[in-house]
């Protein structure tokens, strides 16, 4: 598996609501078309509150994080340079402040998974 996480802020001309709408309804559908993508998760931030721990700032310093998982580094590279990858890049520049974006190569390590007990 090959996973990468992007942590980012929205472009300054977008409200948080505009950003979240675009992230979910435009950016996500483009990303899901990447060839070789086996998992894609969006993690929009929310207002901190009870249960978030002692190290949480009053406001989240970033607006969201995305995690992309591919079968291999080669599959990821092929996806990023594909036509869909280029389309995603164009949308990224419309949506996200790439100057403050953090890109992290990550290993996904499941510690606990009780997803069958989760209810939304």
C-alpha positions in Angstrom: 0.0 0.0 0.0 1.1 3.5 -0.7 -0.7 6.4 1.2 -0.2 10.1 1.2 -1.9 12.7 3.4 -2.4 16.4 2.4 -3.3 18.9 5.1 -4.5 22.2 3.9 -6.3 25.6 4.2 -8.8 26.9 1.8 -8.1 29.7 -0.6 -8.6 33.0 1.2 -11.5 34.2 -1.1 -13.6 31.1 -0.1 -15.8 31.0 2.9 -15.5 27.8 5.0 -19.0 26.7 3.8 -18.0 27.3 0.1 -14.8 25.4 0.6 -16.5 22.4 2.3 -19.2 22.3 -0.5 -16.6 22.4 -3.3 -14.3 19.9 -1.4 -17.2 17.4 -1.1 -19.1 17.9 -4.3 -16.4 18.8 -6.9 -13.0 17.9 -5.6 -14.0 14.5 -4.2 -15.7 13.3 -7.3 -12.6 14.2 -9.4 -10.3 12.4 -7.0 -12.4 9.3 -6.9 -11.8 8.9 -10.7 -8.0 8.5 -10.2 -7.0 5.2 -11.7 -5.5 2.8 -9.2 -6.9 4.6 -6.1 -8.1 2.0 -3.6 -9.2 4.4 -0.9 -9.8 8.2 -0.6 -10.9 9.9 2.6 -11.8 13.5 3.2 -11.4 14.9 6.7 -12.9 18.3 7.0 -12.2 20.0 10.3 -14.8 21.0 12.7 -15.0 23.4 15.6 -13.1 22.0 18.6 -15.2 20.9 21.6 -15.6 18.5 24.5 -13.6 15.4 24.1 -11.0 16.8 21.8 -8.1 16.8 24.2 -5.9 19.3 25.9 -3.7 20.1 22.9 -6.5 21.5 20.7 -6.2 25.2 19.7 -9.4 27.3 19.8 -9.7 27.1 16.0 -8.3 24.4 13.8 -5.2 25.8 12.0 -6.2 23.9 8.8 -9.5 23.4 7.1 -9.2 19.7 6.0 -7.0 16.7 5.3 -7.2 14.2 2.5 -5.7 10.7 2.6 -5.2 8.9 -0.7 -4.2 5.2 -0.8 -2.9 3.3 -3.8 -1.8 -0.3 -4.3 1.8 0.8 -4.9 4.0 3.9 -5.4 4.0 3.2 -9.1 0.2 3.2 -9.2 0.2 6.5 -7.3 2.7 8.1 -9.7 0.7 7.0 -12.7 -2.5 8.5 -11.2 -0.9 11.8 -10.3 0.5 12.3 -13.9 -2.7 11.1 -15.6 -5.3 13.4 -17.2 -7.5 13.0 -14.1 -4.5 13.8 -11.9 -3.9 17.0 -13.9 -7.6 17.9 -13.6 -7.3 17.3 -9.8 -4.3 19.6 -9.7 -6.2 22.4 -11.5 -9.0 22.1 -9.0 -6.6 21.9 -6.1 -5.2 25.4 -7.0 -8.8 26.8 -7.2 -9.7 25.4 -3.8 -6.6 25.1 -1.6 -3.8 27.4 -0.4 -1.0 25.3 -1.7 1.7 27.6 -0.2 0.6 26.4 3.3 -0.3 22.8 2.3 1.5 20.0 4.2 2.1 16.7 2.3 3.0 13.7 4.3 3.9 10.2 3.1 2.1 8.0 5.7 1.7 4.4 6.7 -1.8 3.5 7.7 -1.7 1.3 10.8 -5.0 0.1 12.1 -5.0 0.0 15.9 -8.7 -0.3 16.7 -11.6 -0.7 14.3 -15.1 -1.0 15.6 -16.7 0.3 12.4 -19.5 -2.2 12.6 -20.5 -0.5 15.9 -20.4 3.0 14.5 -23.6 4.7 13.7 -23.8 8.0 11.9 
